[in-house]
Amino acid sequence: MFDLVEFGGSGPGILLLHGLMGRATTWWPVSRWLTAYGRVAGLDARGHGRSPHRGGGWQTEDFAADAAEAIERAGLGPAVVIGHSMGGLHAMVLAATRPELVRAVVVEDIAPDQRGRTAAPWRDHFATWPVPFQSLAHVRQFFGPVGDYFVECVEERADGYHLIADLADLYGIAEQWGERDYWPLVERIRCPLLVIEAEHTAMPAGQQAEIARRVHGAQHLLVPGAGHLVHVDAPQVYRGAVEAFLSSVLD
């Protein structure tokens, strides 16, 4: 069971996986130029957007299995899988566990080993939000340069706008990252891989460059000035890197 958003295009399958507290439609600006390279679709992860999965208790492999099911049912495989943050982790796990479904992977700002971290920073971050937001304009104003991204992540209720995702589900997902080392899965990846890292990343130092060292033929790009949402903060740099990568893997 999955919720796939079709963005258009034809040809090779391209699957977009969003980050924690996001949803498939946050990829809409990126999908506009990606459709020149293939058929583009995005998946709402468990606990997010319009996914029917609620209630938590999931493993990272469950998210990767959902992506595999989406690729198979929609006929996207072998797909280029592009993931931001949480979605990048899921993309790597998918490539490691179901290599026949993955042509190539683009990973944006995620590290394989965050052991020791907890969901406390996420709780503190959400506590600063003036929920419910009074309007979509309020959402844009509060989040500033990334306001258009977060507008996609809220829904209107009787008292205003709330995050669509359930916070308890988000905390459970983040807690698991602090308990696991994903390097053994990353080291199983055999397809082309591009790692895009934000200069102002929140990830442990050095790990994203290390992914490129441990995966044969992988590439690593550090984007100056960018925060965690590289494709929002530095859209032209992100686009240039991804288009060059796609040109090499889809020729």
ROVEX-926018 format. One line per 5 residues: number of its first residue (from 1); for each residue z, y, x of N, C-alpha, C. Coordinates in steps of 0.2 Angstrom, whole numbers, padded with zeros to 4 digits. Example, Ala and Ser with C-alpha at 12.3 -4.5 7.8 and 13.67 -1.06 7.14 Angstrom:
1	0039/-0028/0066/0039/-0022/0062/0039/-0016/0066; 0035/-0011/0064/0036/-0005/0068/0039/0000/0064;
This chain:
1	0000/-0006/0004/0000/0000/0000/0000/0006/0004; -0005/0011/0004/-0005/0017/0008/-0009/0022/0004; -0008/0028/0006/-0011/0034/0003/-0016/0037/0008; -0022/0036/0008/-0027/0039/0012/-0031/0045/0010; -0031/0050/0014/-0035/0056/0012/-0041/0056/0015;
6	-0047/0057/0012/-0054/0057/0015/-0056/0064/0016; -0057/0066/0022/-0059/0072/0024/-0067/0073/0024; -0071/0068/0024/-0078/0068/0024/-0081/0066/0031; -0087/0067/0031/-0091/0064/0037/-0093/0057/0036; -0097/0055/0041/-0100/0048/0041/-0101/0046/0048;
11	-0101/0039/0048/-0102/0036/0055/-0095/0033/0057; -0094/0033/0063/-0088/0030/0066/-0081/0032/0063; -0077/0028/0061/-0071/0030/0058/-0066/0034/0063; -0063/0039/0060/-0058/0043/0064/-0052/0043/0059; -0046/0041/0061/-0040/0041/0057/-0035/0046/0060;
16	-0032/0050/0056/-0028/0055/0058/-0020/0053/0056; -0016/0053/0061/-0009/0052/0059/-0004/0058/0061; -0001/0060/0056/0003/0066/0056/0010/0065/0060; 0014/0071/0061/0020/0070/0064/0026/0070/0059; 0032/0069/0061/0038/0069/0057/0038/0075/0053;
21	0039/0074/0046/0040/0079/0041/0033/0082/0039; 0028/0080/0042/0021/0082/0040/0018/0078/0035; 0011/0078/0034/0008/0074/0029/0000/0075/0031; -0004/0070/0028/-0011/0070/0030/-0014/0077/0030; -0013/0080/0025/-0017/0087/0024/-0015/0092/0029;
26	-0010/0091/0033/-0009/0096/0038/-0015/0096/0043; -0019/0091/0043/-0025/0090/0048/-0031/0093/0045; -0031/0096/0040/-0037/0099/0037/-0041/0104/0041; -0038/0108/0045/-0042/0113/0049/-0045/0109/0055; -0042/0104/0058/-0045/0100/0063/-0050/0095/0060;
31	-0049/0093/0054/-0054/0088/0051/-0061/0092/0050; -0061/0099/0049/-0067/0102/0048/-0072/0101/0054; -0070/0101/0060/-0075/0100/0065/-0075/0093/0067; -0070/0089/0066/-0070/0082/0067/-0076/0078/0063; -0077/0080/0057/-0082/0077/0053/-0089/0077/0056;
36	-0090/0081/0062/-0097/0081/0065/-0097/0074/0069; -0091/0071/0070/-0091/0065/0075/-0090/0058/0071; -0089/0059/0065/-0088/0052/0061/-0085/0054/0054; -0083/0048/0051/-0080/0048/0044/-0072/0049/0046; -0069/0055/0043/-0063/0057/0045/-0058/0055/0039;
41	-0052/0052/0040/-0047/0051/0035/-0040/0052/0038; -0036/0054/0034/-0029/0055/0036/-0024/0050/0032; -0019/0048/0035/-0014/0044/0031/-0007/0047/0030; -0005/0047/0024/0002/0049/0023/0007/0044/0025; 0011/0045/0030/0016/0040/0033/0021/0038/0028;
46	0025/0033/0029/0030/0031/0025/0035/0037/0024; 0038/0038/0018/0043/0044/0018/0040/0051/0018; 0033/0051/0018/0030/0058/0019/0025/0059/0013; 0023/0065/0012/0018/0066/0007/0018/0062/0001; 0012/0059/-0001/0012/0055/-0007/0012/0048/-0005;
51	0015/0046/0000/0016/0039/0002/0021/0036/-0004; 0019/0030/-0006/0023/0027/-0011/0030/0024/-0008; 0030/0023/-0001/0036/0020/0002/0041/0026/0003; 0047/0024/0000/0053/0028/0000/0059/0024/0001; 0064/0027/0004/0070/0023/0005/0072/0021/0012;
56	0068/0022/0017/0070/0021/0024/0070/0013/0026; 0074/0012/0031/0075/0006/0034/0069/0003/0038; 0064/0007/0040/0058/0005/0043/0058/0004/0050; 0054/0000/0053/0053/0000/0060/0046/0003/0062; 0045/0005/0068/0039/0009/0070/0033/0004/0069;
61	0034/-0002/0070/0029/-0007/0069/0026/-0007/0061; 0031/-0005/0057/0029/-0005/0050/0024/0001/0049; 0025/0006/0052/0020/0012/0051/0013/0010/0055; 0013/0007/0060/0007/0004/0063/0004/-0001/0059; 0007/-0005/0056/0004/-0010/0051/0001/-0006/0045;
66	0004/-0001/0043/0001/0003/0037/-0006/0006/0040; -0006/0009/0046/-0012/0011/0048/-0017/0006/0049; -0015/0000/0051/-0020/-0005/0052/-0023/-0007/0045; -0019/-0008/0040/-0021/-0009/0033/-0026/-0004/0031; -0024/0002/0032/-0029/0008/0030/-0035/0007/0033;
71	-0036/0006/0040/-0042/0005/0043/-0046/-0001/0040; -0043/-0006/0039/-0046/-0012/0037/-0049/-0011/0029; -0044/-0009/0025/-0046/-0008/0018/-0052/-0003/0017; -0051/0003/0021/-0056/0008/0021/-0063/0007/0025; -0063/0001/0029/-0069/0000/0033/-0070/0005/0038;
76	-0064/0007/0041/-0065/0013/0047/-0065/0010/0054; -0064/0003/0054/-0063/0000/0061/-0070/-0001/0064; -0070/-0002/0071/-0064/0001/0075/-0064/0008/0075; -0058/0011/0074/-0057/0018/0073/-0055/0022/0079; -0057/0028/0080/-0053/0033/0084/-0047/0035/0081;
81	-0041/0034/0084/-0035/0036/0080/-0032/0042/0084; -0031/0047/0080/-0028/0053/0083/-0021/0055/0080; -0016/0055/0084/-0009/0056/0081/-0006/0062/0084; -0002/0065/0080/0002/0071/0083/0010/0068/0083; 0013/0069/0088/0020/0067/0089/0022/0060/0086;
86	0025/0060/0080/0027/0053/0077/0020/0049/0076; 0015/0053/0074/0009/0049/0073/0005/0047/0080; 0007/0050/0085/0004/0048/0092/0008/0042/0094; 0014/0041/0092/0018/0035/0094/0015/0029/0090; 0014/0030/0083/0011/0025/0079/0004/0023/0081;
91	0000/0028/0084/-0006/0027/0086/-0006/0022/0092; -0002/0023/0097/-0001/0019/0103/0001/0012/0101; 0006/0012/0097/0008/0005/0094/0003/0001/0091; -0001/0005/0087/-0007/0001/0084/-0012/-0001/0089; -0013/0003/0094/-0018/0001/0099/-0016/-0005/0103;
96	-0009/-0005/0104/-0006/-0011/0107/-0006/-0017/0103; -0005/-0017/0097/-0004/-0023/0093/-0010/-0025/0089; -0014/-0021/0088/-0021/-0022/0084/-0027/-0019/0088; -0028/-0021/0094/-0033/-0018/0098/-0040/-0019/0095; -0041/-0024/0091/-0048/-0024/0088/-0050/-0019/0083;
101	-0044/-0015/0081/-0046/-0010/0076/-0046/-0003/0079; -0045/-0003/0085/-0044/0004/0088/-0050/0005/0094; -0054/0010/0093/-0059/0011/0098/-0056/0016/0104; -0052/0020/0102/-0049/0025/0106/-0043/0029/0103; -0039/0032/0107/-0033/0035/0105/-0032/0042/0108;
106	-0030/0047/0103/-0028/0054/0106/-0021/0054/0104; -0017/0056/0109/-0010/0057/0107/-0008/0064/0109; -0004/0067/0104/-0002/0074/0105/0006/0075/0105; 0008/0076/0111/0015/0078/0112/0020/0073/0110; 0021/0067/0113/0026/0062/0111/0027/0058/0117;
111	0033/0056/0118/0036/0052/0124/0038/0045/0121; 0037/0040/0126/0038/0033/0124/0046/0031/0124; 0050/0035/0128/0057/0033/0129/0061/0039/0128; 0064/0039/0122/0069/0045/0120/0076/0042/0119; 0077/0037/0122/0084/0033/0121/0089/0038/0123;
116	0095/0038/0119/0100/0042/0119/0100/0048/0115; 0094/0050/0112/0094/0055/0108/0096/0053/0101; 0098/0058/0097/0100/0057/0090/0096/0061/0085; 0097/0060/0079/0094/0065/0074/0098/0071/0073; 0103/0073/0077/0107/0079/0076/0103/0085/0077;
121	0099/0085/0082/0095/0092/0082/0090/0093/0076; 0088/0087/0073/0084/0088/0067/0088/0090/0061; 0094/0088/0061/0099/0090/0056/0100/0098/0056; 0102/0100/0063/0103/0107/0064/0097/0111/0062; 0091/0108/0064/0085/0112/0062/0084/0113/0055;
126	0084/0108/0051/0084/0108/0044/0089/0113/0041; 0095/0113/0044/0100/0117/0041/0099/0124/0041; 0094/0126/0045/0092/0134/0046/0087/0136/0040; 0084/0131/0037/0079/0132/0032/0082/0135/0026; 0079/0141/0023/0082/0144/0017/0079/0140/0011;
131	0081/0134/0010/0079/0130/0005/0083/0131/-0002; 0080/0132/-0007/0073/0131/-0008/0069/0138/-0007; 0063/0137/-0004/0059/0143/-0003/0057/0146/-0009; 0056/0153/-0010/0055/0156/-0016/0047/0156/-0018; 0043/0155/-0013/0036/0155/-0014/0033/0152/-0008;
136	0026/0151/-0008/0022/0149/-0002/0022/0154/0003; 0022/0160/0001/0022/0166/0005/0028/0166/0009; 0034/0164/0006/0040/0164/0009/0040/0158/0015; 0037/0153/0013/0036/0147/0018/0032/0150/0024; 0027/0153/0023/0023/0156/0028/0026/0161/0032;
141	0030/0165/0029/0034/0171/0033/0039/0167/0037; 0043/0162/0034/0048/0159/0038/0046/0156/0044; 0040/0152/0044/0038/0148/0050/0033/0152/0054; 0031/0158/0052/0027/0162/0056/0020/0159/0058; 0019/0159/0065/0012/0156/0067/0010/0149/0065;
146	0015/0145/0063/0014/0138/0060/0015/0138/0053; 0015/0144/0050/0017/0144/0042/0012/0140/0038; 0005/0140/0040/0000/0137/0036/0001/0129/0037; 0004/0127/0042/0005/0120/0043/0011/0118/0038; 0016/0122/0038/0022/0120/0034/0020/0121/0026;
151	0016/0125/0025/0014/0126/0018/0012/0119/0015; 0008/0115/0019/0006/0108/0017/0012/0103/0016; 0018/0105/0018/0023/0100/0018/0028/0101/0013; 0027/0106/0009/0032/0107/0003/0029/0106/-0004; 0033/0106/-0009/0031/0105/-0015/0035/0109/-0020;
156	0032/0112/-0026/0036/0116/-0030/0040/0112/-0035; 0046/0113/-0036/0051/0110/-0040/0054/0116/-0045; 0058/0114/-0049/0060/0119/-0054/0064/0125/-0051; 0067/0124/-0045/0070/0130/-0042/0067/0133/-0036; 0061/0131/-0035/0057/0133/-0029/0054/0128/-0025;
161	0052/0129/-0019/0048/0125/-0015/0053/0121/-0010; 0052/0114/-0010/0056/0110/-0006/0051/0105/-0001; 0054/0103/0004/0050/0098/0009/0049/0092/0004; 0043/0090/0005/0041/0084/0001/0045/0078/0003; 0045/0077/0010/0048/0071/0013/0056/0071/0011;
166	0059/0065/0011/0066/0065/0010/0070/0065/0017; 0074/0070/0017/0078/0071/0024/0081/0064/0027; 0084/0060/0022/0087/0054/0025/0082/0050/0028; 0076/0049/0025/0071/0045/0028/0069/0048/0035; 0068/0054/0035/0066/0057/0042/0072/0056/0047;
171	0078/0057/0045/0083/0056/0050/0083/0048/0053; 0082/0044/0048/0082/0037/0050/0076/0035/0055; 0070/0038/0054/0065/0037/0058/0066/0040/0065; 0069/0046/0065/0071/0049/0072/0076/0046/0075; 0081/0043/0072/0086/0039/0075/0084/0033/0079;
176	0079/0030/0076/0076/0024/0079/0073/0025/0086; 0070/0031/0086/0067/0033/0093/0072/0034/0098; 0078/0035/0096/0083/0036/0101/0086/0029/0103; 0084/0024/0100/0087/0017/0102/0082/0013/0105; 0076/0015/0106/0070/0010/0108/0067/0013/0114;
181	0064/0009/0118/0060/0010/0124/0053/0007/0122; 0048/0011/0121/0041/0009/0119/0036/0008/0125; 0039/0009/0131/0034/0008/0137/0031/0001/0137; 0034/-0005/0135/0031/-0011/0135/0025/-0011/0131; 0025/-0008/0125/0019/-0007/0120/0014/-0003/0123;
186	0016/0003/0126/0011/0007/0129/0007/0004/0134; 0010/0000/0138/0007/-0003/0144/0002/-0009/0142; 0002/-0010/0135/-0003/-0015/0133/-0009/-0012/0130; -0010/-0005/0130/-0016/-0002/0128/-0021/-0003/0133; -0027/-0005/0130/-0033/-0006/0134/-0039/-0002/0132;
191	-0038/0003/0127/-0044/0007/0125/-0043/0014/0128; -0049/0018/0128/-0048/0025/0131/-0043/0028/0127; -0039/0033/0131/-0033/0036/0129/-0033/0043/0132; -0032/0048/0127/-0031/0055/0129/-0024/0057/0127; -0020/0060/0132/-0013/0062/0131/-0014/0070/0131;
196	-0012/0073/0126/-0012/0081/0126/-0004/0083/0125; -0002/0086/0130/0005/0088/0131/0006/0096/0130; 0011/0098/0126/0012/0105/0126/0016/0107/0132; 0015/0113/0135/0019/0116/0140/0026/0116/0138; 0027/0119/0132/0034/0119/0129/0036/0113/0125;
201	0035/0108/0128/0036/0101/0124/0044/0100/0123; 0046/0097/0118/0053/0095/0117/0054/0088/0119; 0049/0085/0122/0049/0078/0125/0052/0077/0132; 0055/0072/0134/0058/0071/0140/0052/0072/0146; 0054/0076/0151/0050/0078/0156/0046/0072/0159;
206	0040/0073/0160/0036/0069/0165/0033/0063/0161; 0035/0061/0155/0033/0055/0152/0026/0055/0150; 0024/0060/0148/0017/0060/0145/0012/0060/0150; 0013/0063/0156/0009/0061/0162/0009/0054/0164; 0015/0051/0164/0016/0044/0166/0012/0040/0161;
211	0011/0041/0155/0007/0037/0150/0000/0036/0154; -0002/0042/0156/-0009/0042/0159/-0009/0038/0165; -0004/0037/0169/-0003/0033/0175/-0003/0026/0173; 0000/0024/0168/0002/0017/0167/-0004/0014/0163; -0008/0018/0159/-0014/0015/0155/-0020/0017/0159;
216	-0023/0011/0161/-0029/0012/0165/-0035/0016/0162; -0037/0021/0166/-0042/0026/0163/-0040/0031/0159; -0034/0032/0157/-0031/0037/0152/-0031/0044/0155; -0032/0049/0151/-0032/0056/0153/-0026/0059/0151; -0024/0064/0155/-0018/0068/0153/-0020/0076/0153;
221	-0018/0080/0148/-0020/0087/0148/-0013/0091/0146; -0011/0095/0151/-0005/0100/0149/-0008/0106/0147; -0006/0108/0141/-0009/0114/0138/-0004/0120/0139; -0006/0125/0143/-0002/0131/0144/0000/0135/0138; 0006/0137/0137/0008/0141/0132/0009/0138/0125;
226	0007/0132/0125/0008/0128/0118/0015/0125/0117; 0016/0126/0111/0022/0122/0108/0021/0115/0106; 0025/0112/0102/0024/0105/0100/0018/0104/0096; 0016/0109/0092/0010/0108/0088/0004/0111/0092; 0002/0107/0096/-0003/0110/0101/-0009/0112/0097;
231	-0011/0107/0092/-0018/0109/0088/-0017/0115/0084; -0011/0117/0083/-0010/0124/0079/-0009/0130/0084; -0005/0129/0089/-0004/0134/0094/-0010/0136/0099; -0014/0131/0100/-0020/0132/0105/-0026/0128/0102; -0028/0130/0096/-0033/0126/0093/-0040/0125/0097;
236	-0042/0130/0100/-0048/0130/0104/-0047/0125/0110; -0042/0125/0114/-0041/0121/0119/-0040/0114/0117; -0037/0113/0111/-0036/0106/0108/-0043/0103/0106; -0047/0108/0103/-0053/0105/0101/-0058/0104/0106; -0058/0108/0112/-0062/0107/0117/-0060/0100/0121;
241	-0054/0099/0121/-0052/0092/0125/-0054/0086/0120; -0053/0087/0114/-0054/0081/0109/-0062/0080/0109; -0065/0085/0108/-0073/0084/0108/-0076/0081/0114; -0073/0084/0120/-0076/0081/0126/-0074/0073/0126; -0068/0071/0124/-0066/0065/0124/-0070/0060/0119;
246	-0071/0063/0113/-0075/0059/0108/-0082/0058/0111; -0085/0063/0114/-0092/0063/0117/-0092/0057/0122; -0087/0056/0125/-0087/0050/0130/-0086/0043/0127; -0082/0043/0121/-0081/0037/0119/-0085/0035/0113; -0089/0039/0110/-0093/0038/0104/-0101/0038/0106;
251	-0102/0039/0113/-0110/0039/0114/-0113/0032/0114;
